[in-house]
Amino acid sequence: MTTWRGWQHFATTPPPQPPAPGDAARSDEERLAYHSAFVTVRTPAIDTLTTSVRTLMILGRHQQTTARPSLIVTGPAAAGKTTALLHVGRACHLAHTQQHQAPDSRVHAPVPVAYVLVPPAASAKTLAGEFARYLGVPVTSRMTQAQITDAVCHTYNQAGVRLVLIDEIHRLNPRTTTGAQAADLLKDLTERIRATFVYAGIDVTDTALFSGVRGAQLAARASLVECGPFPARLGKSEPFRELIAGVETALDLRAHPTGTLPRHAAYLHQRTAGRIGSLTRLIRQAAITAILDGTERITKTSLEAIRLDHQAETQHTTRGR
């Protein structure tokens, strides 16, 4: 998805849909593929990000003299940051292309969204190269960073990019020379590209990105959207149990009784630390196993047999002592 062609394929491919009442039964292979991709579960963070992005895009639409306001999606690993980012990007892409369809095949389709991953130990030149690669901007080894940046800004504005999504922003370290130059490049791009920028990264507010002069500039321009763990209880509500129920309704298993997984909410919360990414991975793996072994249902025993990501397993072991 870090090229326009790949992003366009992602954005225009209909997302997986849960089985609807009355639908014909899917084959095992179809159900395995479905649980591998799975649905996007709507969360408060997705709703907040959707509203905030739409508002800021309108706010910055006619802003000319300074950088447009931006957003930072932050939170721990496996908390759903990238999922939220991609969901909002897809919605923006589809809405924009429906409103601005090319009149005929000879005219290039609109390019409303760009998705860029910050490479490890990114320098300003390698980061500019990632922006160039997304739209296929020609880059040679002899080009300077300034030349690449000029070409990127010109091409993005000509293509009509309106939303720039930058993932893995925590990889930037402004305390190093290369990291500081890369951070300065982002500041330059936000002022020269007529688009709203949304960044996502792990616990961004605890990194050097928010310290010093550069950090103060970023913090002054960006609003925060938190993708945190789901609490087991919040007043009289049980957000995590409700999340589990939503995931369970999307399963396509032939012998799984509805209501089984919410009954294990306390165990699942302890196991996943309330993180939606860890939860959906655990349940998807259990569903795939249930199809492969023919049981067609998820139980606590089958959940316990599955190894989660190292971080979640380590926290689970620590809390269990």
ABEGO torsion letter per residue (X at the ends): XABAAAAAAAAABBBBBBBBBGBBBBBAAAAAAAAAAEBBBBBAAAAAAAAAAAAAAAAAAABAABBBBBBBBBEBBGAGAAAAAAAAAAAAAAAAAAABBBABAABBBBBABBBBBBBBGBBAAAAAAAAAAAAGBBBBAABBAAAAAAAAAAAAAAAGBABBBBBGAAABBAABAAAAAAAAAAAAAAAABBBBBBBBBBGAAABAAABEAAAAAAAAABBBBBBBBBBABBEABBAAAAAAAAAAAABBBAABBBGAAAAAAAAAAAAAGGBAAAAAAAAAAAAAAAAAAGAGBBBAAAAAABBBBAAAAAAAAAAAX
